[in-house]
Each structure stands twice: as C-alpha cells, then as structure tokens.
Amino acid sequence: MIEDKNQQRTSLGNLGEFGLIEHLTHDITTSNVGTLKGIGDDAAVLDFKDKKVVVSTDLLVEGVHFDLAYMPLKHLGYKAVVVNVSDIYAMNAVPTQITVSIAVSNRFPVEALDELYDGIKLAAKIYGVDIVGGDTTSSQKGMILSITAIGEADADAIAYRNGAGSTDLLVVTGDVGAAYMGLQVLERERQVFQVNPQNQPDLDAYSYLIERQLKPEARRDIKEILKALDVKPTAMIDVSDGLSSEIIHIAKQSGVGCNLYEEKIPVDPQLINVCEEFNLDITTVAINGGEDYELLFTIKMEDFEKIKGNPNFTIIGHMTQESEGIHLITRANTKIPLKSRGWNALQNESEE
Amino acid sequence: MIEDKNQQRTSLGNLGEFGLIEHLTHDITTSNVGTLKGIGDDAAVLDFKDKKVVVSTDLLVEGVHFDLAYMPLKHLGYKAVVVNVSDIYAMNAVPTQITVSIAVSNRFPVEALDELYDGIKLAAKIYGVDIVGGDTTSSQKGMILSITAIGEADADAIAYRNGAGSTDLLVVTGDVGAAYMGLQVLERERQVFQVNPQNQPDLDAYSYLIERQLKPEARRDIKEILKALDVKPTAMIDVSDGLSSEIIHIAKQSGVGCNLYEEKIPVDPQLINVCEEFNLDITTVAINGGEDYELLFTIKMEDFEKIKGNPNFTIIGHMTQESEGIHLITRANTKIPLKSRGWNALQNESEE
C-alpha cells in the first residue's frame, strides 16, 4: 500500500457542508425524554410539559475568547459547553439540550473539528444535555463557536439576578481567581517555549490553576445541594466575568448595596503561591479574574445556619441598602468601592 | 457649540461590553405571554405550557453568507431573523422568541450596529417574536451573526422532513429562483460601479429579484392557510439551499423517490427576462438558486382538491417509490437525476 502522508488531514472541502454535518453528528443520540427531535430537521422539537424553559447563548471567537496556541481543541469544545450550561445552573435550572454552531476557515482539517466535537460530546454526556441542532459553516478567519443551551425548571425554583434583599447574605461556591492565573501561567509558558522550544516545563505546581482554565466545570451539583438544605437563593449568577462584576450585577438589578469582605474570599493555596511568584495582589486576581464558573448567590439571613460550615459554600458578605453602595471591606477594615472590570476586548482590539 | 465631525461614528471601545449591550437592547420589550424573562439575566425564561418547543439556529459570516458591499446593515439584520423564523415555519410551528449574538471587529462604529439592530427589531416586530437574549462581542475580522429562533406548536401539527408518503403530492409556495438572480444583478452592478462610480443604475426591471435577495420574507401565512383548508403537510422544509437540495432532503429522509416536473416550477416573469439577459437556464436557476424562503411540502393525494387552484400553492410533482429515484422530468419528457448542489463555500474558500 502506498502511504498517504496526509491521511490525518482531510480537507473540509472534500466533505462539503452536508457531508461534514453528517460526519460530525452521525453518532449523536439523545437521552432526555423531552427531546422529541434532535439534529436533522429545520428545527429541534422539545417537550417541557409544565416546566418553564430557560435559554442562554454564547458566542466564542478565536483570538478573543480563546487561543488555540494553548487551548487544545477538545478542551475548547468541552469548555464551550460548560460556559453555557453554567448560565442555566445560574438560573437554578437544569440544562437539557444544546445547539452547536461552528464557523471555521479552511486551515482546519476535518480531524481538528473531530477533536473539537469530541470535547463537545463529552461535556454533553457529563452534563446530561442532548445536542439537538446547529449549523456548520466556513469563516474568513479563525474559528467561531456559538452554543445555545436550553434548560428546564419549576417556576418557583428559578433564581433571577434581581431578587436580592437588602439584608441577604452573599454566598459563593468553590474558590475564585484560579482560572485567570491558569491563563497567566500558560501565557508565560508559551513565551518561554517561543524562546526555547526544547524547554520541558514542569507545571505540577500550577496543575489546579491550569485545569481551571483549560477544563472548567459548571456547578451542576449546587441546585440539588441547596434543595436538600431547603435553601432557595433569592438571586443567583455564575462567575464568568469576575466576582466583582457579578456582585455589581446582582446588587444593581436588585436595587440593593453590598459589602464584600476581603478576608472571606475563598482562594486555592496554589493561587496564593502563584500570585506571589507573579507579584500580583491575590484579592485583585480573585475578584476580577473571571472564568471561574462558580455560582454566586444571595440567601435570606435566616438561612445562615443551613449554609454555615458547608464546604461547598463561603459566605463572603451581605447586601445593604442601595444608598450604602457596593464596597470591598479590606482586611485593614477600609471601604473601597467595587468596580466592574468586565470584559474589555473591544477596547483592546486595534483598528483594522 | 463645536461641531464634532465624527459624531456619527462612535467607537465600540467607548461603550465597553456592558454599555454596548445596554445601548442596543434598552428599548427591547417583550410581547408574547410565554416570555417570562427576556434580556438581562443569565438566561431567558419561557413558558410553553402544554405546547411543544421548536428550536433552530443559524450562523451568518461576513464574506461567506453576506457581503456588506451590497447588503445594507438594516437589511442584513432583517434577513438574519427571517432566515431563522423560516425554519420554525418549516416545522408548521409559530416562532415566539429569538436570541441574537453578534461579533464585530472594531471597524464597525456603534451606529453600524444600531442599523443592524433596527433591522433585527423590525423583523422581530413583524414576525411577532421577542428578543430574549444574546451575546455581543468582538471579532478579529468582519461580522458574525448567530441567531437562534424558538417557537411553539401542538404536537399533532408539527411537520417533519421524514413524513412524505410514496404517493404524496409535492407542493411549493410562491416562486423560486428570484433571490439568486437578485444576487447576480447586485454583483454585476457592483462591478459596473467599480469601473464607473458615476453610473446611476436603473434597477426597476430587477426590483422584485433584488427585494427577494435583500429583504426576503418568511411564509408566516402558510400555517393558517393550510389549517383553514384542513390540509396537514406530511413533510415540510423551507427552501434555503435550493429547491433541488430540499426535495432530496425530504425524499431521502422519508425513504421515497420523487418526480419534479420542470413545466410546473413557479417562477416570476422578471426571473425569465433576467435569465435571458444573463444567458442562464431558467430551470437551473429555479431549482439550484436557494434563499427563496418559500415552503416546500408534501400532502396526501386525497388533499389535491383542497389545494388545487389556490394561488399560494403550486403542485410541482409527486413522490414515488424509493427505488424509482429522484428525478426532474423535463418539458421534453426526459428524466434527469436531481443533484444536491447544496452550499459549497467550504470548497470555494482558498487556503489561508
């Protein structure tokens, strides 16, 4: 047999649109009873009976939201799903279906899309969502991913951003800031690699941070834990843009103020070590970092005893009257107004 | 007052992400009773009670699906919505909500996005859908639009692609091929303009074709018309990739064959004239053109009398046993196998 050196690179053009969709989706099955029709028609058909339907969508652009230099395609596919189902969990709802649209330039062979889809399919399996539709097309430059997540909830369980009361406690799951520092470590390693490609980096000391960046998980467990504790969040949001930014969303939309206590903010020991190494302030990283995909929520004060000491939760502050503003209370007991750093890629982008 | 010559160009960076979203969406209200929560939370919340939920999504990429040289932004926004709600109508369902995600490079000022959103909001109003969410971000190059449409239907009304029987009649609404020829006219005018910018084109003879390309409409009327006639389509699809391609989808998914009669294919008189002018075969354009957003469906033979003579519908053929294949029967009564031209942008794109 003649060996084909390019056998691992199948050009997208060889398959054509319909061939590519068939190639990528032929092994996708559905498992939710509410998924009446998935891929293969003009639209998916879903049945929610008497549940409310929850819908969220995200657009991820290469060079803006991800860098394929350190984000393996399988991880990217996985993360794209996680980011979306996280928004559904942030409504105190359960994701049930996703649609996946992808635009890619011809520089990607079919095998690259297979890698990406492997990650998407793995995440769909782990989070129990059916892939029910999408669109596959070409781009002029780079890769663009658009995922829409659909979920369900009982009407009285849904937690909006605007329900926080002025005496509510502010709670966050897990720890924050690690995903951001993971990105800093990866960026540094890339620069080292560019100078010396022979260098074999030892990343053990950063494993947690890198995993939080490359393979984040959404908090699918929280809804059930809160239900078992008989706690209903009065407001909830997921930590994607950064703790600070999310607190401001809840406070402003609820018409209340907030005091966030620096000493209470949960961070991983690795974060502390690496912040020292990078000469960065831990709290600045923890409140502005983003991409943690933890859940931030408020609860009524009388629920304090139910949450207290639970390893899944940290009470990091309390809401106040709106007139008191939104502040970080430092370890030195000074009050600093919280700022929304948000996402500033539009500002950083240079003119074409 | 000092006149600001740049007052019509507000840079995206000036607003930032949250400012831009607020700017674009502050006047969006919802009108469907099933829209419990629209823009402004992690996800939208929708109530479909005992209806089935129908979901479809499309990704539109500048330079692949649209060319801003002849597509005004307002029209682009309008068309992007139409393309999506058309998929919902193609399920014999009613669209109720959309999400809108946009990625743009910095070359677009805020006013350009306003134009785009004006078209999106106009279409949303005309088609009665609520804009309930989305994402606004930056791209490295050009504009990318991702729209997801959500609709509702009674379970027994939904028309899938795979329900056609082997003796069913094949029906199309309106006429086909015009949108494709509209694009050819616009492309020619652009080339003329590049040679002689002073040239004032007279496009009256092409008005219908150009409108079909720049401002297509989805067939929101068909569901009610069919219901009034007591006709339930056995299979249905919208004509986006071209009549030929859509017939093959229905036939293959239904496990049947098809005879399409050339003499029956409905075309507009303008199409006939312009095909002569461009020296193109009318039937080739009509069956491969695409972007017509008409509905193609099959009905049981016994419904023939209900449809016959109705100006909304043309019976263009009939289904057959699968073994007979899928053919065009020409005016000269020869049988030609139908081919799926589909969408070949991936093949046409050059390597980066």
HADDOCK unambig.tbl for C-alpha pairs under 7 A between the chains (distance, minus, plus):
assign (segid A and resid 12 and name CA) (segid B and resid 346 and name CA) 6.44 0.50 0.50
assign (segid A and resid 13 and name CA) (segid B and resid 346 and name CA) 5.19 0.50 0.50
assign (segid A and resid 13 and name CA) (segid B and resid 347 and name CA) 4.20 0.50 0.50
assign (segid A and resid 16 and name CA) (segid B and resid 344 and name CA) 6.16 0.50 0.50
assign (segid A and resid 16 and name CA) (segid B and resid 346 and name CA) 6.60 0.50 0.50
assign (segid A and resid 16 and name CA) (segid B and resid 347 and name CA) 6.83 0.50 0.50
assign (segid A and resid 17 and name CA) (segid B and resid 343 and name CA) 6.19 0.50 0.50
assign (segid A and resid 17 and name CA) (segid B and resid 344 and name CA) 6.63 0.50 0.50
assign (segid A and resid 41 and name CA) (segid B and resid 160 and name CA) 6.67 0.50 0.50
assign (segid A and resid 41 and name CA) (segid B and resid 161 and name CA) 6.17 0.50 0.50
assign (segid A and resid 42 and name CA) (segid B and resid 56 and name CA) 6.68 0.50 0.50
assign (segid A and resid 42 and name CA) (segid B and resid 87 and name CA) 5.06 0.50 0.50
assign (segid A and resid 42 and name CA) (segid B and resid 88 and name CA) 6.96 0.50 0.50
assign (segid A and resid 42 and name CA) (segid B and resid 90 and name CA) 6.46 0.50 0.50
assign (segid A and resid 42 and name CA) (segid B and resid 91 and name CA) 6.65 0.50 0.50
assign (segid A and resid 42 and name CA) (segid B and resid 237 and name CA) 6.55 0.50 0.50
assign (segid A and resid 43 and name CA) (segid B and resid 54 and name CA) 5.94 0.50 0.50
assign (segid A and resid 43 and name CA) (segid B and resid 55 and name CA) 5.08 0.50 0.50
assign (segid A and resid 43 and name CA) (segid B and resid 56 and name CA) 4.43 0.50 0.50
assign (segid A and resid 43 and name CA) (segid B and resid 87 and name CA) 6.27 0.50 0.50
assign (segid A and resid 43 and name CA) (segid B and resid 88 and name CA) 6.36 0.50 0.50
assign (segid A and resid 43 and name CA) (segid B and resid 91 and name CA) 6.94 0.50 0.50
assign (segid A and resid 44 and name CA) (segid B and resid 54 and name CA) 5.39 0.50 0.50
assign (segid A and resid 44 and name CA) (segid B and resid 55 and name CA) 5.00 0.50 0.50
assign (segid A and resid 44 and name CA) (segid B and resid 56 and name CA) 6.37 0.50 0.50
assign (segid A and resid 45 and name CA) (segid B and resid 52 and name CA) 6.57 0.50 0.50
assign (segid A and resid 45 and name CA) (segid B and resid 53 and name CA) 5.51 0.50 0.50
assign (segid A and resid 45 and name CA) (segid B and resid 54 and name CA) 4.46 0.50 0.50
assign (segid A and resid 45 and name CA) (segid B and resid 55 and name CA) 6.48 0.50 0.50
assign (segid A and resid 46 and name CA) (segid B and resid 52 and name CA) 5.72 0.50 0.50
assign (segid A and resid 46 and name CA) (segid B and resid 53 and name CA) 4.73 0.50 0.50
assign (segid A and resid 46 and name CA) (segid B and resid 54 and name CA) 6.10 0.50 0.50
assign (segid A and resid 47 and name CA) (segid B and resid 52 and name CA) 4.91 0.50 0.50
assign (segid A and resid 47 and name CA) (segid B and resid 53 and name CA) 5.93 0.50 0.50
assign (segid A and resid 49 and name CA) (segid B and resid 49 and name CA) 6.22 0.50 0.50
assign (segid A and resid 49 and name CA) (segid B and resid 50 and name CA) 5.33 0.50 0.50
assign (segid A and resid 50 and name CA) (segid B and resid 49 and name CA) 5.35 0.50 0.50
assign (segid A and resid 50 and name CA) (segid B and resid 50 and name CA) 6.47 0.50 0.50
assign (segid A and resid 52 and name CA) (segid B and resid 45 and name CA) 6.57 0.50 0.50
assign (segid A and resid 52 and name CA) (segid B and resid 46 and name CA) 5.72 0.50 0.50
assign (segid A and resid 52 and name CA) (segid B and resid 47 and name CA) 4.94 0.50 0.50
assign (segid A and resid 53 and name CA) (segid B and resid 45 and name CA) 5.52 0.50 0.50
assign (segid A and resid 53 and name CA) (segid B and resid 46 and name CA) 4.74 0.50 0.50
assign (segid A and resid 53 and name CA) (segid B and resid 47 and name CA) 5.96 0.50 0.50
assign (segid A and resid 54 and name CA) (segid B and resid 43 and name CA) 5.94 0.50 0.50
assign (segid A and resid 54 and name CA) (segid B and resid 44 and name CA) 5.39 0.50 0.50
assign (segid A and resid 54 and name CA) (segid B and resid 45 and name CA) 4.47 0.50 0.50
assign (segid A and resid 54 and name CA) (segid B and resid 46 and name CA) 6.12 0.50 0.50
assign (segid A and resid 55 and name CA) (segid B and resid 43 and name CA) 5.08 0.50 0.50
assign (segid A and resid 55 and name CA) (segid B and resid 44 and name CA) 5.01 0.50 0.50
assign (segid A and resid 55 and name CA) (segid B and resid 45 and name CA) 6.49 0.50 0.50
assign (segid A and resid 56 and name CA) (segid B and resid 42 and name CA) 6.67 0.50 0.50
assign (segid A and resid 56 and name CA) (segid B and resid 43 and name CA) 4.43 0.50 0.50
assign (segid A and resid 56 and name CA) (segid B and resid 44 and name CA) 6.38 0.50 0.50
assign (segid A and resid 56 and name CA) (segid B and resid 133 and name CA) 6.87 0.50 0.50
assign (segid A and resid 57 and name CA) (segid B and resid 134 and name CA) 5.68 0.50 0.50
assign (segid A and resid 57 and name CA) (segid B and resid 135 and name CA) 6.78 0.50 0.50
assign (segid A and resid 58 and name CA) (segid B and resid 134 and name CA) 6.91 0.50 0.50
assign (segid A and resid 58 and name CA) (segid B and resid 135 and name CA) 5.76 0.50 0.50
assign (segid A and resid 59 and name CA) (segid B and resid 101 and name CA) 6.48 0.50 0.50
assign (segid A and resid 59 and name CA) (segid B and resid 135 and name CA) 6.32 0.50 0.50
assign (segid A and resid 61 and name CA) (segid B and resid 139 and name CA) 6.21 0.50 0.50
assign (segid A and resid 63 and name CA) (segid B and resid 140 and name CA) 6.79 0.50 0.50
assign (segid A and resid 64 and name CA) (segid B and resid 138 and name CA) 6.95 0.50 0.50
assign (segid A and resid 64 and name CA) (segid B and resid 139 and name CA) 6.78 0.50 0.50
assign (segid A and resid 87 and name CA) (segid B and resid 42 and name CA) 5.08 0.50 0.50
assign (segid A and resid 87 and name CA) (segid B and resid 43 and name CA) 6.27 0.50 0.50
assign (segid A and resid 88 and name CA) (segid B and resid 42 and name CA) 6.97 0.50 0.50
assign (segid A and resid 88 and name CA) (segid B and resid 43 and name CA) 6.36 0.50 0.50
assign (segid A and resid 90 and name CA) (segid B and resid 42 and name CA) 6.46 0.50 0.50
assign (segid A and resid 91 and name CA) (segid B and resid 42 and name CA) 6.64 0.50 0.50
assign (segid A and resid 91 and name CA) (segid B and resid 43 and name CA) 6.92 0.50 0.50
assign (segid A and resid 101 and name CA) (segid B and resid 59 and name CA) 6.47 0.50 0.50
assign (segid A and resid 106 and name CA) (segid B and resid 346 and name CA) 6.88 0.50 0.50
assign (segid A and resid 106 and name CA) (segid B and resid 349 and name CA) 6.76 0.50 0.50
assign (segid A and resid 106 and name CA) (segid B and resid 351 and name CA) 5.69 0.50 0.50
assign (segid A and resid 106 and name CA) (segid B and resid 352 and name CA) 6.98 0.50 0.50
assign (segid A and resid 107 and name CA) (segid B and resid 351 and name CA) 6.15 0.50 0.50
assign (segid A and resid 107 and name CA) (segid B and resid 352 and name CA) 6.10 0.50 0.50
assign (segid A and resid 133 and name CA) (segid B and resid 56 and name CA) 6.85 0.50 0.50
assign (segid A and resid 134 and name CA) (segid B and resid 57 and name CA) 5.68 0.50 0.50
assign (segid A and resid 134 and name CA) (segid B and resid 58 and name CA) 6.91 0.50 0.50
assign (segid A and resid 135 and name CA) (segid B and resid 57 and name CA) 6.77 0.50 0.50
assign (segid A and resid 135 and name CA) (segid B and resid 58 and name CA) 5.75 0.50 0.50
assign (segid A and resid 135 and name CA) (segid B and resid 59 and name CA) 6.33 0.50 0.50
assign (segid A and resid 138 and name CA) (segid B and resid 64 and name CA) 6.95 0.50 0.50
assign (segid A and resid 138 and name CA) (segid B and resid 345 and name CA) 6.75 0.50 0.50
assign (segid A and resid 138 and name CA) (segid B and resid 346 and name CA) 5.72 0.50 0.50
assign (segid A and resid 139 and name CA) (segid B and resid 61 and name CA) 6.20 0.50 0.50
assign (segid A and resid 139 and name CA) (segid B and resid 64 and name CA) 6.78 0.50 0.50
assign (segid A and resid 140 and name CA) (segid B and resid 63 and name CA) 6.78 0.50 0.50
assign (segid A and resid 141 and name CA) (segid B and resid 141 and name CA) 6.77 0.50 0.50
assign (segid A and resid 146 and name CA) (segid B and resid 146 and name CA) 6.88 0.50 0.50
assign (segid A and resid 160 and name CA) (segid B and resid 41 and name CA) 6.65 0.50 0.50
assign (segid A and resid 161 and name CA) (segid B and resid 41 and name CA) 6.14 0.50 0.50
assign (segid A and resid 237 and name CA) (segid B and resid 42 and name CA) 6.54 0.50 0.50
assign (segid A and resid 343 and name CA) (segid B and resid 17 and name CA) 6.26 0.50 0.50
assign (segid A and resid 344 and name CA) (segid B and resid 16 and name CA) 6.20 0.50 0.50
assign (segid A and resid 344 and name CA) (segid B and resid 17 and name CA) 6.64 0.50 0.50
assign (segid A and resid 345 and name CA) (segid B and resid 138 and name CA) 6.73 0.50 0.50
assign (segid A and resid 346 and name CA) (segid B and resid 12 and name CA) 6.46 0.50 0.50
assign (segid A and resid 346 and name CA) (segid B and resid 13 and name CA) 5.21 0.50 0.50
assign (segid A and resid 346 and name CA) (segid B and resid 16 and name CA) 6.52 0.50 0.50
assign (segid A and resid 346 and name CA) (segid B and resid 106 and name CA) 6.96 0.50 0.50
assign (segid A and resid 346 and name CA) (segid B and resid 138 and name CA) 5.72 0.50 0.50
assign (segid A and resid 347 and name CA) (segid B and resid 13 and name CA) 4.22 0.50 0.50
assign (segid A and resid 347 and name CA) (segid B and resid 16 and name CA) 6.78 0.50 0.50
assign (segid A and resid 349 and name CA) (segid B and resid 106 and name CA) 6.80 0.50 0.50
assign (segid A and resid 351 and name CA) (segid B and resid 106 and name CA) 5.71 0.50 0.50
assign (segid A and resid 351 and name CA) (segid B and resid 107 and name CA) 6.19 0.50 0.50
assign (segid A and resid 352 and name CA) (segid B and resid 107 and name CA) 6.22 0.50 0.50
